[in-house]
């Protein structure tokens, strides 16, 4: 059984395997499913070559360009899904 830190690391590894190093990531959310079988890890993606935003110039945190949520099996550490996370 994997713990939360291992689930986050697995999500980051999986992302890097598929997308490479073109984005910096930040941990946004972690949730355990109601049945305790799945970790849901949300990563924020920041473009490495983007121009500095106005928020950075003002000293505010930069909002990620997009988010992905990873569904990770708590028993095995296998990633079941990687999806775009819509922000409302």
C-alpha positions as CSV (number, residue, x, y, z in Angstrom):
1,X,0.0,0.0,0.0
2,X,1.4,3.4,-1.0
3,X,1.1,6.5,1.2
4,X,0.4,10.0,0.0
5,X,4.0,11.1,-0.6
6,X,4.5,8.0,-2.8
7,X,1.4,8.8,-4.8
8,X,2.5,12.3,-5.5
9,X,5.9,11.1,-6.6
10,X,4.3,8.5,-8.8
11,X,2.1,11.2,-10.4
12,X,5.1,13.4,-11.1
13,X,7.1,10.4,-12.6
14,X,4.2,9.4,-14.8
15,X,3.8,13.0,-16.0
16,X,7.5,13.3,-16.8
17,X,7.5,10.0,-18.7
18,X,4.6,11.2,-21.0
19,X,5.2,14.9,-21.2
20,X,9.0,15.2,-20.7
21,X,10.6,18.3,-19.0
22,X,8.7,20.9,-20.9
23,X,6.6,22.0,-17.8
24,X,7.4,22.7,-14.2
25,X,4.7,21.2,-11.9
26,X,3.3,22.1,-8.6
27,X,1.2,20.0,-6.2
28,X,-2.3,21.4,-6.0
29,X,-4.5,18.8,-4.4
30,X,-4.4,15.2,-3.0
31,X,-7.5,13.2,-2.1
32,X,-8.2,9.6,-1.1
33,X,-11.3,8.1,-2.7
34,X,-14.3,7.3,-0.5
35,X,-13.6,3.6,-0.8
36,X,-9.9,4.1,0.0
37,X,-8.7,2.4,-3.2
38,X,-7.5,5.4,-5.2
39,X,-5.3,8.5,-4.6
40,X,-6.4,11.5,-6.7
41,X,-3.4,13.8,-7.2
42,X,-3.8,17.1,-9.0
43,X,-0.7,18.8,-10.5
44,X,-0.5,22.3,-11.9
45,X,1.6,22.8,-15.0
46,X,3.6,26.0,-15.6
47,X,5.2,26.6,-19.0
48,X,9.0,26.9,-18.7
49,X,9.4,29.2,-21.7
50,X,6.4,31.5,-21.1
51,X,7.0,35.2,-20.6
52,X,6.8,36.5,-17.0
53,X,3.2,37.2,-16.2
54,X,1.8,40.4,-14.6
55,X,1.1,38.5,-11.4
56,X,4.8,37.6,-11.0
57,X,5.8,41.2,-11.6
58,X,3.4,42.2,-8.8
59,X,4.9,39.6,-6.5
60,X,1.8,37.4,-6.6
61,X,1.9,33.6,-7.1
62,X,1.6,32.5,-10.7
63,X,-1.5,30.5,-11.7
64,X,-0.7,27.3,-13.5
65,X,-1.4,27.1,-17.2
66,X,-3.5,24.0,-16.8
67,X,-4.1,21.1,-14.3
68,X,-4.1,17.3,-14.6
69,X,-5.5,14.9,-12.1
70,X,-4.0,11.4,-11.7
71,X,-5.8,8.4,-10.4
72,X,-3.4,6.1,-8.6
73,X,-4.1,2.7,-7.2
74,X,-3.4,2.8,-3.5
75,X,-2.4,-0.9,-3.3
76,X,-0.1,-1.1,-6.4
77,X,0.9,2.5,-7.2
78,X,-0.2,2.0,-10.8
79,X,-1.7,5.0,-12.6
80,X,-5.1,4.3,-13.9
81,X,-5.8,7.6,-15.5
82,X,-4.4,11.1,-16.3
83,X,-7.1,13.7,-17.1
84,X,-7.4,17.4,-17.7
85,X,-8.9,19.0,-14.6
86,X,-11.4,21.7,-15.4
87,X,-11.3,24.6,-13.0
88,X,-14.6,26.3,-12.4
